[in-house]
């Protein structure tokens, strides 16, 4: 696989099953509640998909909230981790947002250092130019610390 084999494009309604399949294949990141939220967000968020030879291998859902668009969900099929697919999705989103006049983007993720999958998630964001904006304690068992990351684009 070369990066030229990967196509990043807007998702359509036909991509719903492929997006859910990826999310369900990553239980370390997506709980049943998370899957339900992705199902709801699919209807109201903007969506990008990464595909290789017509098969969806990654997705990014985002929403425009005032001056700071929010990445709601991003995931890449596990066998494609660490191959630049997440970065391609993020780069495509940033180009799209800059063209729309935005200059910042935020993402909220699980904070703390105790859960290894999200340690990797935070490293991905930090390595792509995000910086920590805030951490908030929540009353949710699955999400005890909400970390907000910010990036100028």
C-alpha positions as CSV (number, residue, x, y, z in Angstrom):
1,X,0.0,0.0,0.0
2,X,1.2,3.4,-0.9
3,X,-0.4,6.6,0.3
4,X,-1.4,7.2,-3.3
5,X,-3.7,4.1,-3.0
6,X,-5.7,5.9,-0.4
7,X,-8.7,8.1,-1.4
8,X,-10.1,10.7,1.1
9,X,-13.5,11.9,0.3
10,X,-16.8,13.0,1.7
11,X,-18.9,10.2,3.1
12,X,-22.3,9.3,1.8
13,X,-25.2,7.5,3.3
14,X,-23.9,4.4,1.7
15,X,-20.8,4.6,3.9
16,X,-22.7,4.2,7.2
17,X,-22.2,0.4,7.5
18,X,-18.5,0.7,6.7
19,X,-18.0,3.4,9.3
20,X,-19.9,1.3,12.0
21,X,-17.9,-1.8,11.1
22,X,-14.6,0.0,11.8
23,X,-15.9,1.5,15.1
24,X,-17.2,-1.9,16.2
25,X,-13.9,-3.6,15.4
26,X,-12.1,-1.2,17.8
27,X,-13.7,-2.0,21.3
28,X,-10.6,-0.5,23.0
29,X,-11.7,2.9,21.8
30,X,-15.5,2.6,21.1
31,X,-17.8,1.3,23.8
32,X,-21.4,0.4,23.0
33,X,-22.4,3.9,24.1
34,X,-19.8,5.3,21.7
35,X,-21.2,3.2,18.9
36,X,-24.7,4.5,19.6
37,X,-23.4,8.1,19.6
38,X,-21.6,7.5,16.2
39,X,-24.9,6.2,14.8
40,X,-26.6,9.5,15.9
41,X,-23.8,11.7,14.9
42,X,-23.6,10.2,11.4
43,X,-26.9,11.9,10.7
44,X,-25.8,15.4,11.9
45,X,-22.1,15.6,11.4
46,X,-19.9,16.2,8.4
47,X,-18.1,13.1,7.3
48,X,-14.9,12.1,5.6
49,X,-13.8,8.5,4.7
50,X,-10.5,7.0,3.7
51,X,-10.8,4.1,1.3
52,X,-8.4,1.8,-0.4
53,X,-9.6,0.3,-3.7
54,X,-13.2,1.1,-2.8
55,X,-13.1,-0.3,0.8
56,X,-13.5,2.1,3.7
57,X,-10.5,1.8,6.0
58,X,-11.0,5.0,8.1
59,X,-13.4,7.8,8.9
60,X,-13.6,11.2,10.5
61,X,-16.9,12.9,11.7
62,X,-16.8,16.5,12.6
63,X,-19.2,19.4,13.4
64,X,-18.8,23.2,13.0
65,X,-19.4,24.9,16.4
66,X,-18.9,28.6,16.0
67,X,-15.3,29.5,15.4
68,X,-13.8,26.2,16.4
69,X,-14.9,23.1,14.5
70,X,-14.9,19.9,16.6
71,X,-13.7,16.5,15.6
72,X,-16.4,14.2,17.0
73,X,-14.9,10.8,15.9
74,X,-11.9,9.6,14.0
75,X,-10.9,5.9,13.5
76,X,-8.8,3.8,11.2
77,X,-9.1,0.0,10.8
78,X,-6.6,-1.6,13.1
79,X,-4.5,-3.3,10.4
80,X,-3.9,0.2,8.9
81,X,-2.8,1.9,12.1
82,X,0.5,3.8,12.0
83,X,0.4,4.0,8.2
84,X,-0.6,7.7,7.9
85,X,-4.3,7.2,7.3
86,X,-5.4,9.2,10.3
87,X,-3.0,12.0,9.3
88,X,-4.4,12.0,5.7
89,X,-8.0,12.3,7.1
90,X,-6.9,15.1,9.4
91,X,-5.0,16.9,6.6
92,X,-8.0,16.7,4.4
93,X,-10.2,18.1,7.1
94,X,-7.8,21.0,7.8
95,X,-7.7,21.9,4.1
96,X,-11.4,21.9,3.9
97,X,-11.8,24.0,7.0
98,X,-9.2,26.6,5.9
99,X,-11.0,26.9,2.6
100,X,-14.2,27.7,4.6
101,X,-12.3,30.4,6.6
102,X,-11.7,28.5,9.8
103,X,-8.3,28.9,11.6
104,X,-8.7,26.5,14.6
105,X,-9.9,23.0,15.3
106,X,-10.6,21.2,18.6
107,X,-11.0,17.6,19.7
108,X,-12.2,16.2,23.0
109,X,-10.7,12.9,24.1
110,X,-10.2,10.8,27.2
111,X,-7.6,12.4,29.5
112,X,-5.3,10.7,32.1
113,X,-2.4,8.3,31.6
114,X,-3.9,5.0,32.7
115,X,-5.6,3.6,29.6
116,X,-3.0,2.7,26.9
117,X,-5.2,3.0,23.8
118,X,-6.0,6.6,24.6
119,X,-2.4,7.4,25.5
120,X,-1.7,6.5,21.8
121,X,-4.7,8.6,20.7
122,X,-3.3,11.6,22.6
123,X,0.1,11.1,21.1
124,X,-1.4,11.0,17.6
125,X,-3.0,14.4,18.2
126,X,0.0,15.9,19.8
127,X,2.3,14.7,17.0
128,X,-0.1,16.3,14.4
129,X,0.1,19.7,16.1
130,X,-2.6,19.8,18.7
131,X,-1.9,21.2,22.1
132,X,-3.7,20.6,25.4
133,X,-6.3,23.3,26.1
134,X,-8.0,21.9,29.2
135,X,-8.8,18.9,31.3
136,X,-12.1,18.5,33.1
137,X,-13.2,15.8,35.6
138,X,-16.6,14.3,34.7
139,X,-19.0,12.1,36.5
140,X,-18.9,9.4,33.8
141,X,-17.3,6.1,34.5
142,X,-16.2,5.6,30.9
143,X,-14.9,9.1,30.5
144,X,-13.7,10.3,34.0
145,X,-11.4,13.0,32.5
146,X,-12.3,15.0,29.4
147,X,-9.2,16.4,27.6
148,X,-9.7,19.2,25.1
149,X,-7.0,19.7,22.5
150,X,-6.7,22.7,20.3
151,X,-4.9,23.3,17.0
152,X,-4.3,26.4,14.8
153,X,-4.7,25.5,11.2
